[in-house]
Amino acid sequence: MKDYLLFEGCTIGNRLPFIEASSRKVFEKLGIDVSQAPSSSCPDVTGLKCFDNNTWLVLGARNICIAEERDKDIITLCNGCVNTLRGVDYQLKHDSIKKDRINNEL
């Protein structure tokens, strides 16, 4: 049995609670444990990133760090969060200058 960090995002719990409820039932059937941690709302990949890539990276990196500190992989129910988390992870793994700058801000 694996324990994941559930990252709902800002939309699921507020506007689509049935997705969260059904996902939790599926997790239970599959024997997947999920826990929640305080996280930032992931910034919109098409909105904030276009105007302020650095802030977008900091907010996304914070969420990744929370999961890494708990030694857990992330499950997210929101496609926007998936795009943000994957995009931030990719940029920081492939640009050491950005990574150093973001780590200093965190």
N, C-alpha and C positions, 0 to 999 in steps of 0.2 A: 504494500500500500504506500503510495507516494503522497506527500503533503505539498500542496501548491499554495502560492499566495494569490488570492482572488483579487483582481483589479477590475472593478465594475465600470469605472469611468463615471462621468457625470450624468450621462443620459439614462443608463439602464435603471438604476435605482429610483430615479425621479420620474421618468416618463414611460419606462417599459418594465415595470416590476414583474410582470408575468414571465419575462425572459429569465430574470434572476431566479425566480421560484422554480421554473421548470429545469433550469440548469442545475440547481442544487439537487433536485430529485434525480437527475441523470448522474451527477457526480456520486451520489449515495449508492445508486445501483451499480456503478462501475467500481466502487470501493476507493474513490478519490476523496481525500480529505482536503478541504480548503480552509484557509484562515485569511483574515483581513488585517491589514496594517494601515496606519494613516498614510495617505498618499495625496499627491497633488492631482488636481484634475489635469489630464493631459492636454496640452495646448493643441489647438486645431492645426493640423498639418498644412492646410491650405490657407489659413488665415494668419495666425501669428507668425508662423515660420517665414512667410513672405515678407513681413515687415520687420521682424526682429529674430533672426535665426539664433542668436546667442541666448536670448531668454527661452526660446523654444527648446534649445539643447539643455539648458540648466534644469528646467522643469521636468523634462523627460528623463534626464540622467538621475535626478533625485529619486524618481520612482524605481529605476533600475537598481540604484544603490540600496534602497530599502529591501528589495528582494535579495540582493547579494549579501547584505548583512545578516539576513535570516537563513541564508543558504537554501533558498527556494526558487523554483522556477515560477514564472507568472502565468496565470490563466486570466485572460480578459474576455469579456463578453461583447466588447464594442469594437467594430472594425476600425473606427477612427483611432482608438487607443493602440490597436495592433500596428497601424501605419506609423503612428508617432513613435512607439517603443522600438520598432524595427529600424525606422529611419535614424533615430538618435543613436541607437546601438551601432549601426553601420558607420555613421559619420565619426563617432568617437573611436571606433576600432581602426579606422583608415586615415585618421588625421591626428597625429600626435600633438600638434600645436593646439588644435581645438581642445583635445582631451586635457591637456595640461591647464589651459585657461578655464575650462569648466570645472575641473577638480579644485582649482584655487577658489572659485566662486562657491562651490559646495562646502 
